[in-house]
Amino acid sequence: MTARRAPRIFASDVRRLGGSVTISAGRDRVEGSIYFTVRHVSRGGDVAFESRPIADEDQAFRAAAVLAEFTGSQVRK
């Protein structure tokens, strides 16, 4: 008996992933400065992404908007 595998995800499928993009704030443990991360989780939950820390809040919001447009997702604040 063979196990059924999920269909492969190709680069061309990225625009149809959907899901949600979120922006969250964090604090650097050493310096105490605030940073932001942008996260994407696909509709099915099988594809996830987390950005590196972003120092500027405006840049984080712009990155979230671009990522949401690229993946067909909604931005949640």
Beta strands, then each sheet from edge to edge (+ up, - down):
strand 1: 20-27
strand 2: 34-41
strand 3: 48-50
strand 4: 74-76
sheet 1: 3+ 2- 1+ 4+
end
